Amino acid sequence: MKRRLFLTSTLAIPFLPRAIDAQRAARVARIGWLTAQQASSLTPFLNALRVGFAHYGYEEGRNLVIEYRYGDDAIERVPELAAELVRLPVDVIMAQGAAVSVISKLGLTVPIVYVFSGDPVSAGFADSLARPRGNMTGLTFMAAEFNGSAWSCYERSFRSCAALPSLPTPSIPASNSSAPTPKAQGDSWA
């Protein structure tokens, strides 16, 4: 009897990885995509997001469901759309753009990953770039901590320019944060 158990176990070992993968593949990740923008303005970015998920083995229709919610340029719709995603439910909400500021104040229990072009520290959803706040974490394309380095790169690239403009975007919180300017930095940019 022990011999049969041993032989059966030995023959089953090569099939275990497939059985484990089949169980793992059965889990479907549900992501909520939330933005105040229109769908057409984000098509290239969402295509890149899908490619990134596919790189890690997640494909829509197979083991990934993305619930898209667009505010169609109406920021006041964001709380309603966020509540809808929570009721579905989703595993995580990916918030983009101006919707991030609104969603940060809703006190949602669902983890939130944001893509934001402002400074999350000045906007109030992170204590520092290394320490996100609450259940939020994400990616920023601008942070005041890096402005000095950015000015240094600009100076090296455009030495012949007398001045370099820096224009904040009023609709993005913290985009006009107090950042080092050429005058404040003096002549030393290092």
PyMOL CGO cylinders between C-alpha atoms (Angstrom):
from pymol import cmd
from pymol.cgo import CYLINDER

trace = [
    CYLINDER, 0.00, 0.00, 0.00, 2.82, 2.42, 0.85, 0.3, 1, 1, 1, 1, 1, 1,
    CYLINDER, 2.82, 2.42, 0.85, 4.47, 1.60, -2.44, 0.3, 1, 1, 1, 1, 1, 1,
    CYLINDER, 4.47, 1.60, -2.44, 1.32, 2.61, -4.40, 0.3, 1, 1, 1, 1, 1, 1,
    CYLINDER, 1.32, 2.61, -4.40, 1.06, 5.89, -2.47, 0.3, 1, 1, 1, 1, 1, 1,
    CYLINDER, 1.06, 5.89, -2.47, 4.72, 6.62, -3.18, 0.3, 1, 1, 1, 1, 1, 1,
    CYLINDER, 4.72, 6.62, -3.18, 4.35, 5.88, -6.91, 0.3, 1, 1, 1, 1, 1, 1,
    CYLINDER, 4.35, 5.88, -6.91, 1.13, 7.89, -7.21, 0.3, 1, 1, 1, 1, 1, 1,
    CYLINDER, 1.13, 7.89, -7.21, 2.69, 10.86, -5.39, 0.3, 1, 1, 1, 1, 1, 1,
    CYLINDER, 2.69, 10.86, -5.39, 5.83, 10.70, -7.50, 0.3, 1, 1, 1, 1, 1, 1,
    CYLINDER, 5.83, 10.70, -7.50, 3.83, 10.65, -10.74, 0.3, 1, 1, 1, 1, 1, 1,
    CYLINDER, 3.83, 10.65, -10.74, 1.63, 13.56, -9.59, 0.3, 1, 1, 1, 1, 1, 1,
    CYLINDER, 1.63, 13.56, -9.59, 4.52, 15.93, -8.80, 0.3, 1, 1, 1, 1, 1, 1,
    CYLINDER, 4.52, 15.93, -8.80, 5.05, 17.11, -12.43, 0.3, 1, 1, 1, 1, 1, 1,
    CYLINDER, 5.05, 17.11, -12.43, 1.38, 18.15, -12.61, 0.3, 1, 1, 1, 1, 1, 1,
    CYLINDER, 1.38, 18.15, -12.61, 1.35, 20.19, -9.38, 0.3, 1, 1, 1, 1, 1, 1,
    CYLINDER, 1.35, 20.19, -9.38, 2.67, 23.46, -10.90, 0.3, 1, 1, 1, 1, 1, 1,
    CYLINDER, 2.67, 23.46, -10.90, -0.12, 23.39, -13.50, 0.3, 1, 1, 1, 1, 1, 1,
    CYLINDER, -0.12, 23.39, -13.50, -2.75, 22.76, -10.83, 0.3, 1, 1, 1, 1, 1, 1,
    CYLINDER, -2.75, 22.76, -10.83, -1.38, 25.62, -8.71, 0.3, 1, 1, 1, 1, 1, 1,
    CYLINDER, -1.38, 25.62, -8.71, -1.31, 27.96, -11.74, 0.3, 1, 1, 1, 1, 1, 1,
    CYLINDER, -1.31, 27.96, -11.74, -4.89, 27.00, -12.57, 0.3, 1, 1, 1, 1, 1, 1,
    CYLINDER, -4.89, 27.00, -12.57, -5.98, 27.93, -9.04, 0.3, 1, 1, 1, 1, 1, 1,
    CYLINDER, -5.98, 27.93, -9.04, -4.03, 31.19, -9.20, 0.3, 1, 1, 1, 1, 1, 1,
    CYLINDER, -4.03, 31.19, -9.20, -5.50, 32.07, -12.62, 0.3, 1, 1, 1, 1, 1, 1,
    CYLINDER, -5.50, 32.07, -12.62, -9.01, 31.57, -11.28, 0.3, 1, 1, 1, 1, 1, 1,
    CYLINDER, -9.01, 31.57, -11.28, -8.64, 34.76, -9.20, 0.3, 1, 1, 1, 1, 1, 1,
    CYLINDER, -8.64, 34.76, -9.20, -9.86, 37.77, -11.16, 0.3, 1, 1, 1, 1, 1, 1,
    CYLINDER, -9.86, 37.77, -11.16, -8.53, 41.18, -10.11, 0.3, 1, 1, 1, 1, 1, 1,
    CYLINDER, -8.53, 41.18, -10.11, -11.14, 43.97, -10.15, 0.3, 1, 1, 1, 1, 1, 1,
    CYLINDER, -11.14, 43.97, -10.15, -9.82, 47.50, -10.58, 0.3, 1, 1, 1, 1, 1, 1,
    CYLINDER, -9.82, 47.50, -10.58, -11.86, 50.68, -10.59, 0.3, 1, 1, 1, 1, 1, 1,
    CYLINDER, -11.86, 50.68, -10.59, -10.56, 53.43, -12.89, 0.3, 1, 1, 1, 1, 1, 1,
    CYLINDER, -10.56, 53.43, -12.89, -11.84, 56.85, -11.82, 0.3, 1, 1, 1, 1, 1, 1,
    CYLINDER, -11.84, 56.85, -11.82, -11.24, 60.20, -13.47, 0.3, 1, 1, 1, 1, 1, 1,
    CYLINDER, -11.24, 60.20, -13.47, -13.06, 63.48, -13.89, 0.3, 1, 1, 1, 1, 1, 1,
    CYLINDER, -13.06, 63.48, -13.89, -11.97, 63.64, -17.52, 0.3, 1, 1, 1, 1, 1, 1,
    CYLINDER, -11.97, 63.64, -17.52, -13.59, 62.33, -20.71, 0.3, 1, 1, 1, 1, 1, 1,
    CYLINDER, -13.59, 62.33, -20.71, -12.78, 58.85, -21.96, 0.3, 1, 1, 1, 1, 1, 1,
    CYLINDER, -12.78, 58.85, -21.96, -11.44, 60.03, -25.32, 0.3, 1, 1, 1, 1, 1, 1,
    CYLINDER, -11.44, 60.03, -25.32, -8.76, 62.20, -23.69, 0.3, 1, 1, 1, 1, 1, 1,
    CYLINDER, -8.76, 62.20, -23.69, -7.19, 59.20, -21.94, 0.3, 1, 1, 1, 1, 1, 1,
    CYLINDER, -7.19, 59.20, -21.94, -7.25, 56.51, -24.64, 0.3, 1, 1, 1, 1, 1, 1,
    CYLINDER, -7.25, 56.51, -24.64, -3.45, 56.42, -25.21, 0.3, 1, 1, 1, 1, 1, 1,
    CYLINDER, -3.45, 56.42, -25.21, -2.75, 56.29, -21.48, 0.3, 1, 1, 1, 1, 1, 1,
    CYLINDER, -2.75, 56.29, -21.48, -5.24, 53.49, -20.86, 0.3, 1, 1, 1, 1, 1, 1,
    CYLINDER, -5.24, 53.49, -20.86, -3.76, 51.52, -23.74, 0.3, 1, 1, 1, 1, 1, 1,
    CYLINDER, -3.76, 51.52, -23.74, -0.34, 51.86, -22.07, 0.3, 1, 1, 1, 1, 1, 1,
    CYLINDER, -0.34, 51.86, -22.07, -1.88, 50.78, -18.74, 0.3, 1, 1, 1, 1, 1, 1,
    CYLINDER, -1.88, 50.78, -18.74, -3.29, 47.63, -20.36, 0.3, 1, 1, 1, 1, 1, 1,
    CYLINDER, -3.29, 47.63, -20.36, 0.11, 46.84, -21.89, 0.3, 1, 1, 1, 1, 1, 1,
    CYLINDER, 0.11, 46.84, -21.89, 1.69, 47.25, -18.44, 0.3, 1, 1, 1, 1, 1, 1,
    CYLINDER, 1.69, 47.25, -18.44, -0.85, 44.90, -16.85, 0.3, 1, 1, 1, 1, 1, 1,
    CYLINDER, -0.85, 44.90, -16.85, -0.30, 42.36, -19.64, 0.3, 1, 1, 1, 1, 1, 1,
    CYLINDER, -0.30, 42.36, -19.64, 3.43, 42.49, -18.94, 0.3, 1, 1, 1, 1, 1, 1,
    CYLINDER, 3.43, 42.49, -18.94, 2.65, 41.19, -15.44, 0.3, 1, 1, 1, 1, 1, 1,
    CYLINDER, 2.65, 41.19, -15.44, 0.23, 38.56, -16.69, 0.3, 1, 1, 1, 1, 1, 1,
    CYLINDER, 0.23, 38.56, -16.69, -3.07, 40.43, -16.23, 0.3, 1, 1, 1, 1, 1, 1,
    CYLINDER, -3.07, 40.43, -16.23, -5.35, 40.70, -19.25, 0.3, 1, 1, 1, 1, 1, 1,
    CYLINDER, -5.35, 40.70, -19.25, -8.83, 42.16, -19.45, 0.3, 1, 1, 1, 1, 1, 1,
    CYLINDER, -8.83, 42.16, -19.45, -11.37, 39.45, -20.06, 0.3, 1, 1, 1, 1, 1, 1,
    CYLINDER, -11.37, 39.45, -20.06, -9.12, 36.73, -18.66, 0.3, 1, 1, 1, 1, 1, 1,
    CYLINDER, -9.12, 36.73, -18.66, -7.99, 37.53, -15.12, 0.3, 1, 1, 1, 1, 1, 1,
    CYLINDER, -7.99, 37.53, -15.12, -8.57, 41.28, -14.95, 0.3, 1, 1, 1, 1, 1, 1,
    CYLINDER, -8.57, 41.28, -14.95, -11.70, 43.42, -14.91, 0.3, 1, 1, 1, 1, 1, 1,
    CYLINDER, -11.70, 43.42, -14.91, -11.34, 47.19, -15.11, 0.3, 1, 1, 1, 1, 1, 1,
    CYLINDER, -11.34, 47.19, -15.11, -14.46, 49.15, -14.23, 0.3, 1, 1, 1, 1, 1, 1,
    CYLINDER, -14.46, 49.15, -14.23, -14.13, 52.51, -15.99, 0.3, 1, 1, 1, 1, 1, 1,
    CYLINDER, -14.13, 52.51, -15.99, -15.82, 55.60, -14.56, 0.3, 1, 1, 1, 1, 1, 1,
    CYLINDER, -15.82, 55.60, -14.56, -15.45, 58.97, -16.26, 0.3, 1, 1, 1, 1, 1, 1,
    CYLINDER, -15.45, 58.97, -16.26, -16.71, 62.29, -14.93, 0.3, 1, 1, 1, 1, 1, 1,
    CYLINDER, -16.71, 62.29, -14.93, -16.92, 63.79, -18.44, 0.3, 1, 1, 1, 1, 1, 1,
    CYLINDER, -16.92, 63.79, -18.44, -15.25, 67.00, -17.23, 0.3, 1, 1, 1, 1, 1, 1,
    CYLINDER, -15.25, 67.00, -17.23, -17.67, 67.34, -14.30, 0.3, 1, 1, 1, 1, 1, 1,
    CYLINDER, -17.67, 67.34, -14.30, -15.61, 67.11, -11.09, 0.3, 1, 1, 1, 1, 1, 1,
    CYLINDER, -15.61, 67.11, -11.09, -18.79, 67.12, -8.99, 0.3, 1, 1, 1, 1, 1, 1,
    CYLINDER, -18.79, 67.12, -8.99, -19.61, 63.62, -10.32, 0.3, 1, 1, 1, 1, 1, 1,
    CYLINDER, -19.61, 63.62, -10.32, -16.50, 62.05, -8.74, 0.3, 1, 1, 1, 1, 1, 1,
    CYLINDER, -16.50, 62.05, -8.74, -18.04, 61.22, -5.31, 0.3, 1, 1, 1, 1, 1, 1,
    CYLINDER, -18.04, 61.22, -5.31, -21.00, 59.48, -6.96, 0.3, 1, 1, 1, 1, 1, 1,
    CYLINDER, -21.00, 59.48, -6.96, -18.72, 57.51, -9.29, 0.3, 1, 1, 1, 1, 1, 1,
    CYLINDER, -18.72, 57.51, -9.29, -16.41, 56.53, -6.41, 0.3, 1, 1, 1, 1, 1, 1,
    CYLINDER, -16.41, 56.53, -6.41, -19.38, 55.26, -4.36, 0.3, 1, 1, 1, 1, 1, 1,
    CYLINDER, -19.38, 55.26, -4.36, -20.50, 53.22, -7.37, 0.3, 1, 1, 1, 1, 1, 1,
    CYLINDER, -20.50, 53.22, -7.37, -17.07, 51.56, -7.61, 0.3, 1, 1, 1, 1, 1, 1,
    CYLINDER, -17.07, 51.56, -7.61, -17.07, 50.75, -3.88, 0.3, 1, 1, 1, 1, 1, 1,
    CYLINDER, -17.07, 50.75, -3.88, -20.52, 49.12, -4.18, 0.3, 1, 1, 1, 1, 1, 1,
    CYLINDER, -20.52, 49.12, -4.18, -19.41, 46.83, -7.06, 0.3, 1, 1, 1, 1, 1, 1,
    CYLINDER, -19.41, 46.83, -7.06, -16.92, 46.09, -5.21, 0.3, 1, 1, 1, 1, 1, 1,
    CYLINDER, -16.92, 46.09, -5.21, -13.43, 46.58, -6.63, 0.3, 1, 1, 1, 1, 1, 1,
    CYLINDER, -13.43, 46.58, -6.63, -10.10, 45.51, -5.11, 0.3, 1, 1, 1, 1, 1, 1,
    CYLINDER, -10.10, 45.51, -5.11, -8.47, 48.90, -5.69, 0.3, 1, 1, 1, 1, 1, 1,
    CYLINDER, -8.47, 48.90, -5.69, -9.41, 52.26, -7.19, 0.3, 1, 1, 1, 1, 1, 1,
    CYLINDER, -9.41, 52.26, -7.19, -7.00, 53.93, -9.57, 0.3, 1, 1, 1, 1, 1, 1,
    CYLINDER, -7.00, 53.93, -9.57, -7.76, 57.66, -9.51, 0.3, 1, 1, 1, 1, 1, 1,
    CYLINDER, -7.76, 57.66, -9.51, -6.37, 60.07, -12.07, 0.3, 1, 1, 1, 1, 1, 1,
    CYLINDER, -6.37, 60.07, -12.07, -5.98, 63.83, -12.30, 0.3, 1, 1, 1, 1, 1, 1,
    CYLINDER, -5.98, 63.83, -12.30, -8.34, 66.21, -10.54, 0.3, 1, 1, 1, 1, 1, 1,
    CYLINDER, -8.34, 66.21, -10.54, -10.41, 63.29, -9.20, 0.3, 1, 1, 1, 1, 1, 1,
    CYLINDER, -10.41, 63.29, -9.20, -7.56, 62.48, -6.79, 0.3, 1, 1, 1, 1, 1, 1,
    CYLINDER, -7.56, 62.48, -6.79, -8.16, 65.61, -4.70, 0.3, 1, 1, 1, 1, 1, 1,
    CYLINDER, -8.16, 65.61, -4.70, -11.86, 64.85, -4.41, 0.3, 1, 1, 1, 1, 1, 1,
    CYLINDER, -11.86, 64.85, -4.41, -11.47, 61.14, -3.67, 0.3, 1, 1, 1, 1, 1, 1,
    CYLINDER, -11.47, 61.14, -3.67, -8.86, 61.82, -0.97, 0.3, 1, 1, 1, 1, 1, 1,
    CYLINDER, -8.86, 61.82, -0.97, -11.54, 63.58, 1.11, 0.3, 1, 1, 1, 1, 1, 1,
    CYLINDER, -11.54, 63.58, 1.11, -14.18, 60.83, 0.83, 0.3, 1, 1, 1, 1, 1, 1,
    CYLINDER, -14.18, 60.83, 0.83, -12.74, 58.49, 3.49, 0.3, 1, 1, 1, 1, 1, 1,
    CYLINDER, -12.74, 58.49, 3.49, -13.06, 55.38, 1.32, 0.3, 1, 1, 1, 1, 1, 1,
    CYLINDER, -13.06, 55.38, 1.32, -11.92, 52.05, 2.75, 0.3, 1, 1, 1, 1, 1, 1,
    CYLINDER, -11.92, 52.05, 2.75, -10.86, 50.69, -0.65, 0.3, 1, 1, 1, 1, 1, 1,
    CYLINDER, -10.86, 50.69, -0.65, -7.12, 51.13, -1.38, 0.3, 1, 1, 1, 1, 1, 1,
    CYLINDER, -7.12, 51.13, -1.38, -6.49, 54.02, -3.76, 0.3, 1, 1, 1, 1, 1, 1,
    CYLINDER, -6.49, 54.02, -3.76, -3.63, 54.32, -6.23, 0.3, 1, 1, 1, 1, 1, 1,
    CYLINDER, -3.63, 54.32, -6.23, -3.37, 57.74, -7.84, 0.3, 1, 1, 1, 1, 1, 1,
    CYLINDER, -3.37, 57.74, -7.84, -1.73, 59.25, -10.88, 0.3, 1, 1, 1, 1, 1, 1,
    CYLINDER, -1.73, 59.25, -10.88, -1.39, 62.96, -10.20, 0.3, 1, 1, 1, 1, 1, 1,
    CYLINDER, -1.39, 62.96, -10.20, 0.56, 65.76, -11.81, 0.3, 1, 1, 1, 1, 1, 1,
    CYLINDER, 0.56, 65.76, -11.81, 0.65, 67.96, -8.70, 0.3, 1, 1, 1, 1, 1, 1,
    CYLINDER, 0.65, 67.96, -8.70, 2.58, 67.67, -5.47, 0.3, 1, 1, 1, 1, 1, 1,
    CYLINDER, 2.58, 67.67, -5.47, 0.82, 65.10, -3.24, 0.3, 1, 1, 1, 1, 1, 1,
    CYLINDER, 0.82, 65.10, -3.24, 2.48, 66.50, -0.10, 0.3, 1, 1, 1, 1, 1, 1,
    CYLINDER, 2.48, 66.50, -0.10, 1.22, 70.06, -0.67, 0.3, 1, 1, 1, 1, 1, 1,
    CYLINDER, 1.22, 70.06, -0.67, -2.16, 68.73, -1.81, 0.3, 1, 1, 1, 1, 1, 1,
    CYLINDER, -2.16, 68.73, -1.81, -2.48, 66.88, 1.51, 0.3, 1, 1, 1, 1, 1, 1,
    CYLINDER, -2.48, 66.88, 1.51, -2.57, 63.20, 0.55, 0.3, 1, 1, 1, 1, 1, 1,
    CYLINDER, -2.57, 63.20, 0.55, 0.98, 62.33, 1.57, 0.3, 1, 1, 1, 1, 1, 1,
    CYLINDER, 0.98, 62.33, 1.57, 3.17, 63.24, 4.54, 0.3, 1, 1, 1, 1, 1, 1,
    CYLINDER, 3.17, 63.24, 4.54, 6.20, 63.02, 2.25, 0.3, 1, 1, 1, 1, 1, 1,
    CYLINDER, 6.20, 63.02, 2.25, 7.00, 61.33, -1.04, 0.3, 1, 1, 1, 1, 1, 1,
    CYLINDER, 7.00, 61.33, -1.04, 8.24, 58.35, 0.98, 0.3, 1, 1, 1, 1, 1, 1,
    CYLINDER, 8.24, 58.35, 0.98, 5.19, 58.28, 3.29, 0.3, 1, 1, 1, 1, 1, 1,
    CYLINDER, 5.19, 58.28, 3.29, 1.77, 58.22, 1.69, 0.3, 1, 1, 1, 1, 1, 1,
    CYLINDER, 1.77, 58.22, 1.69, -1.18, 58.95, 3.94, 0.3, 1, 1, 1, 1, 1, 1,
    CYLINDER, -1.18, 58.95, 3.94, -3.98, 56.54, 4.83, 0.3, 1, 1, 1, 1, 1, 1,
    CYLINDER, -3.98, 56.54, 4.83, -4.98, 54.07, 2.15, 0.3, 1, 1, 1, 1, 1, 1,
    CYLINDER, -4.98, 54.07, 2.15, -3.59, 56.18, -0.70, 0.3, 1, 1, 1, 1, 1, 1,
    CYLINDER, -3.59, 56.18, -0.70, -0.38, 55.79, -2.63, 0.3, 1, 1, 1, 1, 1, 1,
    CYLINDER, -0.38, 55.79, -2.63, 0.57, 56.70, -6.13, 0.3, 1, 1, 1, 1, 1, 1,
    CYLINDER, 0.57, 56.70, -6.13, 2.62, 58.36, -8.75, 0.3, 1, 1, 1, 1, 1, 1,
    CYLINDER, 2.62, 58.36, -8.75, 3.23, 62.05, -9.21, 0.3, 1, 1, 1, 1, 1, 1,
    CYLINDER, 3.23, 62.05, -9.21, 4.70, 63.79, -12.20, 0.3, 1, 1, 1, 1, 1, 1,
    CYLINDER, 4.70, 63.79, -12.20, 5.74, 66.85, -10.24, 0.3, 1, 1, 1, 1, 1, 1,
    CYLINDER, 5.74, 66.85, -10.24, 7.02, 67.37, -6.73, 0.3, 1, 1, 1, 1, 1, 1,
    CYLINDER, 7.02, 67.37, -6.73, 8.43, 70.52, -5.15, 0.3, 1, 1, 1, 1, 1, 1,
    CYLINDER, 8.43, 70.52, -5.15, 11.33, 68.48, -3.74, 0.3, 1, 1, 1, 1, 1, 1,
    CYLINDER, 11.33, 68.48, -3.74, 12.60, 67.96, -7.28, 0.3, 1, 1, 1, 1, 1, 1,
    CYLINDER, 12.60, 67.96, -7.28, 12.16, 71.51, -8.58, 0.3, 1, 1, 1, 1, 1, 1,
    CYLINDER, 12.16, 71.51, -8.58, 15.72, 72.52, -7.69, 0.3, 1, 1, 1, 1, 1, 1,
    CYLINDER, 15.72, 72.52, -7.69, 17.07, 69.56, -9.64, 0.3, 1, 1, 1, 1, 1, 1,
    CYLINDER, 17.07, 69.56, -9.64, 14.75, 70.33, -12.53, 0.3, 1, 1, 1, 1, 1, 1,
    CYLINDER, 14.75, 70.33, -12.53, 15.95, 73.94, -12.65, 0.3, 1, 1, 1, 1, 1, 1,
    CYLINDER, 15.95, 73.94, -12.65, 19.52, 72.66, -12.63, 0.3, 1, 1, 1, 1, 1, 1,
    CYLINDER, 19.52, 72.66, -12.63, 18.79, 70.47, -15.66, 0.3, 1, 1, 1, 1, 1, 1,
    CYLINDER, 18.79, 70.47, -15.66, 17.06, 73.36, -17.42, 0.3, 1, 1, 1, 1, 1, 1,
    CYLINDER, 17.06, 73.36, -17.42, 19.98, 75.68, -16.75, 0.3, 1, 1, 1, 1, 1, 1,
    CYLINDER, 19.98, 75.68, -16.75, 22.48, 73.20, -18.17, 0.3, 1, 1, 1, 1, 1, 1,
    CYLINDER, 22.48, 73.20, -18.17, 20.28, 72.63, -21.22, 0.3, 1, 1, 1, 1, 1, 1,
    CYLINDER, 20.28, 72.63, -21.22, 19.43, 76.26, -21.91, 0.3, 1, 1, 1, 1, 1, 1,
    CYLINDER, 19.43, 76.26, -21.91, 22.48, 78.25, -20.77, 0.3, 1, 1, 1, 1, 1, 1,
    CYLINDER, 22.48, 78.25, -20.77, 21.85, 81.00, -23.30, 0.3, 1, 1, 1, 1, 1, 1,
    CYLINDER, 21.85, 81.00, -23.30, 18.33, 81.72, -22.03, 0.3, 1, 1, 1, 1, 1, 1,
    CYLINDER, 18.33, 81.72, -22.03, 17.97, 84.73, -19.75, 0.3, 1, 1, 1, 1, 1, 1,
    CYLINDER, 17.97, 84.73, -19.75, 14.84, 83.33, -18.06, 0.3, 1, 1, 1, 1, 1, 1,
    CYLINDER, 14.84, 83.33, -18.06, 12.91, 80.09, -17.96, 0.3, 1, 1, 1, 1, 1, 1,
    CYLINDER, 12.91, 80.09, -17.96, 9.15, 80.24, -17.47, 0.3, 1, 1, 1, 1, 1, 1,
    CYLINDER, 9.15, 80.24, -17.47, 7.34, 78.12, -14.91, 0.3, 1, 1, 1, 1, 1, 1,
    CYLINDER, 7.34, 78.12, -14.91, 3.59, 78.20, -15.29, 0.3, 1, 1, 1, 1, 1, 1,
    CYLINDER, 3.59, 78.20, -15.29, 1.36, 76.60, -12.68, 0.3, 1, 1, 1, 1, 1, 1,
    CYLINDER, 1.36, 76.60, -12.68, -1.93, 74.96, -13.63, 0.3, 1, 1, 1, 1, 1, 1,
    CYLINDER, -1.93, 74.96, -13.63, -4.65, 76.50, -11.43, 0.3, 1, 1, 1, 1, 1, 1,
    CYLINDER, -4.65, 76.50, -11.43, -6.93, 73.45, -11.69, 0.3, 1, 1, 1, 1, 1, 1,
    CYLINDER, -6.93, 73.45, -11.69, -4.23, 71.18, -10.25, 0.3, 1, 1, 1, 1, 1, 1,
    CYLINDER, -4.23, 71.18, -10.25, -3.74, 71.55, -6.50, 0.3, 1, 1, 1, 1, 1, 1,
    CYLINDER, -3.74, 71.55, -6.50, -0.18, 72.28, -5.46, 0.3, 1, 1, 1, 1, 1, 1,
    CYLINDER, -0.18, 72.28, -5.46, 1.07, 72.88, -9.00, 0.3, 1, 1, 1, 1, 1, 1,
    CYLINDER, 1.07, 72.88, -9.00, 1.99, 76.41, -7.94, 0.3, 1, 1, 1, 1, 1, 1,
    CYLINDER, 1.99, 76.41, -7.94, 3.60, 75.34, -4.69, 0.3, 1, 1, 1, 1, 1, 1,
    CYLINDER, 3.60, 75.34, -4.69, 6.44, 77.35, -3.27, 0.3, 1, 1, 1, 1, 1, 1,
    CYLINDER, 6.44, 77.35, -3.27, 9.29, 75.99, -5.29, 0.3, 1, 1, 1, 1, 1, 1,
    CYLINDER, 9.29, 75.99, -5.29, 12.83, 77.21, -5.68, 0.3, 1, 1, 1, 1, 1, 1,
    CYLINDER, 12.83, 77.21, -5.68, 13.12, 79.79, -8.41, 0.3, 1, 1, 1, 1, 1, 1,
    CYLINDER, 13.12, 79.79, -8.41, 16.23, 80.97, -10.23, 0.3, 1, 1, 1, 1, 1, 1,
    CYLINDER, 16.23, 80.97, -10.23, 16.32, 84.14, -8.10, 0.3, 1, 1, 1, 1, 1, 1,
    CYLINDER, 16.32, 84.14, -8.10, 15.89, 82.20, -4.84, 0.3, 1, 1, 1, 1, 1, 1,
    CYLINDER, 15.89, 82.20, -4.84, 18.59, 79.73, -5.80, 0.3, 1, 1, 1, 1, 1, 1,
    CYLINDER, 18.59, 79.73, -5.80, 21.06, 82.42, -6.79, 0.3, 1, 1, 1, 1, 1, 1,
    CYLINDER, 21.06, 82.42, -6.79, 23.70, 81.50, -9.33, 0.3, 1, 1, 1, 1, 1, 1,
    CYLINDER, 23.70, 81.50, -9.33, 24.40, 78.08, -7.82, 0.3, 1, 1, 1, 1, 1, 1,
    CYLINDER, 24.40, 78.08, -7.82, 22.13, 75.31, -9.07, 0.3, 1, 1, 1, 1, 1, 1,
    CYLINDER, 22.13, 75.31, -9.07, 24.11, 72.34, -7.83, 0.3, 1, 1, 1, 1, 1, 1,
]
cmd.load_cgo(trace, "trace")
